[in-house]
């Protein structure tokens, strides 16, 4: 029996009973939090899987377009065509809360409103394969940003799930049993003390009666 080192008094037992109620309530809340985190984590993992497969397929297509462009253009011409970008793209970072976990929210921000600025070259001396490659890569950017957001969110949520799981197990297998065992121990000690007190009182009563009425000498 694993018990807490406390004095076996009624006051202490009352205090432990309140702590046990709090521990059980906290255990239920943490289990609910863990289950909801797991549900949302699984949804993110499934979305991550779908999006990663899509991104990998599109990256292969982009790579194929660049290979085709390199086949019809010289390396020098291809490099110089991509040297000076007209459009700058940034990433805004905010956050949202999922069950007390702050997960990131990424969104792309284009500095130039002109969609044609994604092509950092003129069209006179470049191939349409290069246009296709740049256009495909530009269309892929939101998915890449979303994929980074999901993977970071999964990482943070996995860490929180593990922390919550450890706390649930600690309460379920350590703290709550210790409270229950300690309360049981104190209850047994109090009952034992009550029996001892009643025995002593009965003995004192017999001694007083014997002294008052000389019971012991009446039948001698």
N, C-alpha and C positions, 0 to 999 in steps of 0.2 A: 504494500500500500504506500503510494507516494503522496505524502501529505505536506502541507505548508507548516513551517515552524511558527506556531502561534499558541497563545494561552487558551486552553479549552474552557472558555467562558461563554455564557449565553449572549453577551454583547458581541463577542467576536464571531459567534456563529451567525448572528443576525447580519453582521457586516459582510461575512462571506456569502451568505445567501443572496444579498443584494448584488455583490460582485459576480456571482454565478449567473444571475438573471441578465446582467449587463453583458457578460461574456457570451451567453447563448444568443442574445439579440445581435451582438456584433458578429458572431459566427454566421448567423443567417444572412445578415446584410452583406458580409464578405462573400458568402457562397453565391448570393444573387448577383453581386458585382462580377464575380469570376465567370459565372455562366453567361451573363450578358456580354462581357468582354470576349469570351470564347466565340459566341455567336457572331459578333461583329468582326472578330479577327478572321473567322472562317470565310465570311463574305468577302473581306478584303483579299484574302489569299486566293480565292476563286477568281476575283476580278484581276488580281495580279497575274495569275496564270494565263487567263484569256488575253490580257493586254500584252504580256511578254511575247506570247506566240505571234500576235498580230505585229508587234514592233519588229521582231526578228524576221518575219516574212517581208515586211516593208523595207527593212535595212538591206536585205538581200536584193530586193528590186532596185533600191538606190545604188547599191554597189554595182549591179549589173549595168545600170544606166551610165555610171561613171566609166566602167570598163569599155562600154561601147563608144563613149565620147573620146576616150583615150585612144581608141583604135582608128578613129577618123581625124583626130587632131594631134598635133605634135605635143610632146610633154611641155615644151616651153610655152606654146600658145595656150595650153590648158591651164598651166600654173598662172600665167599672167592674166587670164580671164577671171580667175577667182581671187586675184590679189587684193583688189580694193572693193570692200563691201559698201554698198550704198545704205543698207538698212542695218540698224543696230537693234538687237533683241535683248531685253533684260528679263529678269525673273523677280516678280514680287512675292514675298514670303509673308504669310500670315498664319494663323493657327485656329483650330477648332477643338472643342473639348469632347472627348468620348469617354464617359465613365471616369472622370477625373484625370484622363490622360490627354495632354495637349499634343495633338498631332499636327504636322505642318500642312499648309495649303499653298501650293505653288501655282502661279499664273504667269504666263508670258506677256511681256509688254513690248510692243514694237514702237521704236522711236519715229519711224516714218509712216505716214498714213497711206502712201502710195504703194499699192500691191506690186507694181512693176519693179520696185526697188529691190526685190529679192534677187534680181539678176544683176550682178555687179559688173556687167559687160554690155557691149553693143551686140546686136544680133548679126551684123554683117559678116563677121569672120569666125563665127562659132557654129557648132552643129546643133541640130534639134535634140540630139541625144543628151547634150549637156543641159539644154533647157529642161528636158524631162527629169534629169538627175536633180537639178536644183529645185525644181517644183516639187518633186516627190519628197526631198529632204525637208523642205519648208512645211509641207503638209504633215510630215511625221513629227515635227517638233512638239506640238501639244501632247501627243501620246507619250513622247519621251519624258516630258515634264510630269505628266500624270503618273507614269510608271515610277519615276523617282519619288513622287509624293506617296504613292501607295507602299512602296518598299520601305521607306523610312517610317511610315505609320505602322506597318507590320512589325518592324523592329522594336519600336517604342511600346506597342501593345503587348508583344510577346514578353518583354521585360516586366511590364506591369502584371500580366497574367501570372508569371512565375512568382513575383513578390506576393501577390494576393493568394496564390496557392499555398505558399509557405506559411502565411499568416493563418489561413483556414486550417491547415494541418496542425499548426501549433496550438490553436484553440481547441480543435476537435480531439487531438490525441494527447495533449499535455496539460493545458491550463484547465479546461472544463473537468477532466477526470481528477485533477488535483484538488479543485474546489469541492467536487462531490465527495472524494475520499476524506478530505479534511473535515467537511461538515458531518459526514458519517462518524468519523473518529470522535469529534467533539460531542456529538449526540450520545455516543456510547459512554464516553467519560462522564458526561452529565448524569446519565441514567445510573451509572455505577456510583457516582457521588451521592445521588439521591437515595439509593438503596443503603449505602453506608450511613448516611445521615439518619434514615428511618431506623436502622438497626441500633445506632447509638442512642437515639431518642427513646426507643423501646427499653433499652437497658437502663437508661437513666430513670425512666418512669417506674420500672420494676424496683430499682434501688430506692426510689423515694417512697413507693408504696410499702416496701418492706420495712423501711425506717419508720414510717408513720404508723403502721398497723402491726408491726412485728410479725409479718407473715411467716418468716423463717422460723420463729420460736413457738408459734401457736401449735404446731403439730409435732414438736419435739418431745 
